[in-house]
Amino acid sequence: MPNILSLRLLDSFQLHSRETKLKQQYLANRSSTDSYNQQDAGFSLIELIVVLLLVGILAAIAAPGWAAFVNRQRINKVNDAVFAALQQAQREAKNKKLSYSVSFKVEDNLSKFLIHQGSVPPTSGVVWKSLGEDMASNSGQILLYTNIAASNTQNASGNIVETAPGTGTITFDYMGVLAPKSDGTVADTCLKVMLAAPKRGTTEASALKRYVIVQTLLGGMRTAKDAACSNN
């Protein structure tokens, strides 16, 4: 009888010991999980500062490249617009059997053009279109230069002048070829229109340049960029 009682007490003690160990393991695991969850709950202040610094550094590195990309896209689109305007004037001249022109000017630091009949732009009743207006370009973002002094007439040097805003008129006759000058002589070639992005903080042309060139008396046109268009 005493042996049976001893065995029961031993079993009860062992069961209690197992329950105690299980409780201790449960509490230890719960404490570890709670600690992990607290650590994984968010960033510390130092980690946030490091992330913000890295973002700032990456932005500073990427900004010049992005600005150059935007300028290049803007100048390309404006150059395409000039080329399209000259083609439109040439088509109008052939279709309507009248002379048509594209005139250029810079007004309030905005580069503008006008497609019109005849060789002299009207002084009233017309609206000059700003180059790049469909891209919301601001004043001074697109620089315009030409080598044109008068309708179908080069300036004295025949070269593009970058010291003065571009002006001039390119005129096509009823056959779509370059019309004679105002004095009746043959039109000059090449007639050049240059678009450029300004250097940062200045009104001088940068190396980012695009050109539309009326190269032949028959009205043949081409585009060029950067150093591909020589003044020679």
Backbone torsions as a table, in degrees:
resi	resn	phi	psi	omega
1	MET	NA	-47.2	176.9
2	PRO	-60.3	-32.4	-178.5
3	ASN	-67.3	-39.6	179.4
4	ILE	-63.7	-41.9	179.8
5	LEU	-63.7	-38.4	-180.0
6	SER	-65.7	-41.1	-179.7
7	LEU	-64.2	-40.4	179.4
8	ARG	-64.7	-41.1	177.9
9	LEU	-63.7	-39.2	179.7
10	LEU	-65.4	-43.4	178.4
11	ASP	-62.1	-42.4	179.8
12	SER	-62.8	-40.1	179.9
13	PHE	-65.4	-43.9	-179.6
14	GLN	-64.1	-41.3	178.8
15	LEU	-62.2	-43.8	178.2
16	HIS	-61.6	-38.8	-180.0
17	SER	-65.0	-41.8	179.6
18	ARG	-64.4	-42.7	179.2
19	GLU	-61.9	-40.5	179.4
20	THR	-62.7	-43.6	-179.7
21	LYS	-64.5	-40.6	179.1
22	LEU	-63.1	-41.4	177.4
23	LYS	-62.3	-42.5	179.9
24	GLN	-63.7	-42.1	178.6
25	GLN	-63.9	-41.5	178.7
26	TYR	-60.4	-46.0	-179.4
27	LEU	-65.2	-37.9	179.7
28	ALA	-65.8	-43.7	179.3
29	ASN	-65.0	-40.6	178.9
30	ARG	-64.0	-41.2	178.5
31	SER	-63.2	-40.1	179.7
32	SER	-66.1	-41.4	-179.6
33	THR	-66.8	-43.5	178.5
34	ASP	-60.7	-40.9	179.8
35	SER	-64.5	-41.3	179.4
36	TYR	-64.4	-42.7	-179.7
37	ASN	-64.3	-37.3	178.3
38	GLN	-66.0	-39.4	-179.9
39	GLN	-70.4	-30.3	-176.4
40	ASP	-91.7	3.0	-174.3
41	ALA	-70.0	-25.0	-178.5
42	GLY	177.2	178.7	180.0
43	PHE	-82.6	149.3	172.7
44	SER	-80.5	168.7	-179.8
45	LEU	-60.7	-40.5	-179.6
46	ILE	-64.7	-42.1	179.1
47	GLU	-63.4	-40.8	177.7
48	LEU	-62.5	-41.7	179.2
49	ILE	-62.7	-43.0	179.6
50	VAL	-62.5	-43.9	179.6
51	VAL	-61.6	-44.2	179.8
52	LEU	-64.0	-38.9	177.5
53	LEU	-63.2	-42.5	179.5
54	LEU	-64.3	-41.2	178.0
55	VAL	-62.6	-42.3	178.6
56	GLY	-63.1	-41.4	179.4
57	ILE	-64.5	-45.1	179.3
58	LEU	-63.1	-39.3	178.3
59	ALA	-64.2	-41.0	179.6
60	ALA	-65.0	-34.8	178.8
61	ILE	-71.6	-39.6	-174.6
62	ALA	-80.1	-25.9	-173.3
63	ALA	-56.7	-49.7	-179.6
64	PRO	-60.3	-39.7	179.4
65	GLY	-65.1	-39.1	178.6
66	TRP	-66.9	-42.5	179.3
67	ALA	-62.3	-40.7	178.7
68	ALA	-64.8	-39.5	178.6
69	PHE	-63.0	-44.9	-179.7
70	VAL	-63.2	-44.0	179.1
71	ASN	-61.7	-42.5	-179.0
72	ARG	-63.9	-42.9	178.3
73	GLN	-64.0	-40.5	-179.5
74	ARG	-63.6	-47.7	-178.3
75	ILE	-65.6	-38.6	177.8
76	ASN	-60.9	-44.8	-178.9
77	LYS	-66.5	-39.4	179.4
78	VAL	-67.1	-40.7	178.0
79	ASN	-62.1	-41.2	176.4
80	ASP	-61.5	-37.0	-180.0
81	ALA	-65.6	-39.9	177.8
82	VAL	-65.0	-44.6	179.4
83	PHE	-61.0	-43.3	179.7
84	ALA	-65.4	-37.3	179.7
85	ALA	-64.4	-42.0	178.3
86	LEU	-65.3	-40.3	177.6
87	GLN	-64.5	-39.3	178.7
88	GLN	-63.5	-44.7	178.7
89	ALA	-62.2	-39.0	178.4
90	GLN	-64.3	-42.6	177.8
91	ARG	-64.7	-43.8	179.5
92	GLU	-59.7	-41.1	-179.7
93	ALA	-61.6	-44.1	-178.6
94	LYS	-72.4	-40.3	-176.9
95	ASN	-70.5	-39.7	-175.4
96	LYS	-97.7	-2.6	-180.0
97	LYS	55.6	42.0	177.5
98	LEU	-135.9	159.3	175.7
99	SER	-77.0	137.6	177.4
100	TYR	-133.0	149.8	-174.4
101	SER	-135.0	163.3	165.7
102	VAL	-122.2	121.6	178.3
103	SER	-108.6	150.9	-177.6
104	PHE	-127.4	147.7	173.6
105	LYS	-160.7	165.0	174.3
106	VAL	-119.9	125.2	-177.3
107	GLU	-136.5	125.0	-177.8
108	ASP	55.5	40.3	179.7
109	ASN	63.7	17.6	175.7
110	LEU	-110.9	128.0	178.2
111	SER	-81.8	128.0	-173.2
112	LYS	-131.8	159.3	174.4
113	PHE	-143.0	161.6	-179.5
114	LEU	-145.8	129.2	171.7
115	ILE	-94.1	126.5	-174.8
116	HIS	-151.8	162.6	176.6
117	GLN	-80.6	148.4	-179.8
118	GLY	79.9	-175.9	-176.1
119	SER	-103.1	-6.2	-179.6
120	VAL	-117.3	124.6	-179.0
121	PRO	-66.8	139.6	177.8
122	PRO	-62.1	149.3	-179.5
123	THR	-92.9	-10.7	-179.8
124	SER	-151.6	161.7	175.9
125	GLY	77.0	13.1	179.2
126	VAL	-131.9	159.9	178.1
127	VAL	-122.4	116.2	175.7
128	TRP	-73.2	137.3	-178.8
129	LYS	-95.0	132.0	178.4
130	SER	-78.6	134.0	176.2
131	LEU	-69.2	126.8	179.5
132	GLY	86.2	9.1	-178.3
133	GLU	-66.6	-27.2	177.9
134	ASP	-74.7	-9.5	176.5
135	MET	-109.2	12.9	179.2
136	ALA	56.1	41.4	178.5
137	SER	-71.4	141.1	-178.9
138	ASN	-91.7	169.0	179.1
139	SER	-56.7	132.2	175.8
140	GLY	83.1	-0.5	-179.3
141	GLN	-80.8	-20.3	179.0
142	ILE	-127.5	119.9	179.8
143	LEU	-99.0	136.3	-177.8
144	LEU	-117.6	130.2	176.3
145	TYR	-138.7	153.6	176.5
146	THR	-141.8	174.2	169.7
147	ASN	-113.0	26.5	-173.3
148	ILE	-106.1	128.3	178.0
149	ALA	-99.1	-38.6	178.7
150	ALA	-147.0	-176.5	-176.2
151	SER	-57.8	118.8	179.1
152	ASN	56.7	27.6	-177.8
153	THR	-126.4	123.5	176.7
154	GLN	-70.1	159.4	171.1
155	ASN	-71.5	-179.6	-173.0
156	ALA	-59.0	-39.1	-177.1
157	SER	-88.1	-20.6	-175.1
158	GLY	79.3	0.3	-178.0
159	ASN	-103.8	157.2	175.3
160	ILE	-67.8	131.9	179.8
161	VAL	-101.1	118.8	-178.7
162	GLU	-98.4	5.4	180.0
163	THR	-96.1	-4.6	-179.7
164	ALA	-141.1	145.5	178.0
165	PRO	-57.6	145.8	-176.3
166	GLY	-74.6	137.3	173.8
167	THR	-138.4	177.6	174.7
168	GLY	127.1	169.0	-176.9
169	THR	-136.0	136.6	173.9
170	ILE	-114.2	122.5	-172.5
171	THR	-119.2	136.7	175.4
172	PHE	-111.7	137.7	179.6
173	ASP	-84.7	-173.3	-172.5
174	TYR	-63.2	-14.9	177.2
175	MET	-97.3	-1.5	179.4
176	GLY	85.1	11.3	175.8
177	VAL	-101.4	168.9	-179.9
178	LEU	-63.7	128.2	179.8
179	ALA	-74.3	156.5	176.2
180	PRO	-62.2	161.3	175.2
181	LYS	-67.2	172.9	-178.7
182	SER	-63.4	-24.1	179.0
183	ASP	-89.9	3.9	176.0
184	GLY	91.7	-5.6	179.4
185	THR	-82.2	167.7	-177.1
186	VAL	-65.3	142.8	-179.9
187	ALA	-62.3	150.3	175.9
188	ASP	-79.3	152.6	168.9
189	THR	-141.3	144.8	3.9
190	CYS	-89.5	146.2	173.0
191	LEU	-102.0	124.3	-170.6
192	LYS	-122.0	140.0	172.4
193	VAL	-122.4	127.2	-178.6
194	MET	-118.3	134.0	172.4
195	LEU	-113.7	138.2	-178.2
196	ALA	-142.8	151.5	170.1
197	ALA	-87.5	141.4	-179.7
198	PRO	-75.7	153.8	169.6
199	LYS	-65.5	150.3	-175.9
200	ARG	-59.9	126.2	176.5
201	GLY	77.9	8.5	-179.8
202	THR	-134.6	176.0	174.2
203	THR	-108.6	14.8	177.9
204	GLU	-87.7	149.5	-179.9
205	ALA	-70.8	136.7	174.7
206	SER	-85.9	-173.1	178.1
207	ALA	-76.8	-9.1	178.8
208	LEU	-83.7	100.9	-174.3
209	LYS	-134.4	147.0	174.7
210	ARG	-134.2	148.6	-174.4
211	TYR	-131.5	145.9	164.8
212	VAL	-118.9	128.5	-172.8
213	ILE	-126.9	121.7	170.2
214	VAL	-89.3	106.8	-163.7
215	GLN	-96.7	-26.0	-175.0
216	THR	-128.0	161.2	177.3
217	LEU	-63.5	-25.6	178.7
218	LEU	-76.2	-2.5	178.3
219	GLY	90.6	16.0	177.3
220	GLY	-65.4	134.2	-176.0
221	MET	-125.6	155.1	174.1
222	ARG	-151.9	166.8	175.8
223	THR	-115.6	159.4	176.6
224	ALA	-150.0	168.3	-179.8
225	LYS	-144.2	152.2	175.6
226	ASP	49.2	-123.9	-175.2
227	ALA	-82.5	1.1	-177.9
228	ALA	-71.5	-15.5	178.7
229	CYS	-107.3	110.1	-179.3
230	SER	-94.4	147.5	175.7
231	ASN	-81.6	-3.1	-178.3
232	ASN	-75.0	NA	NA
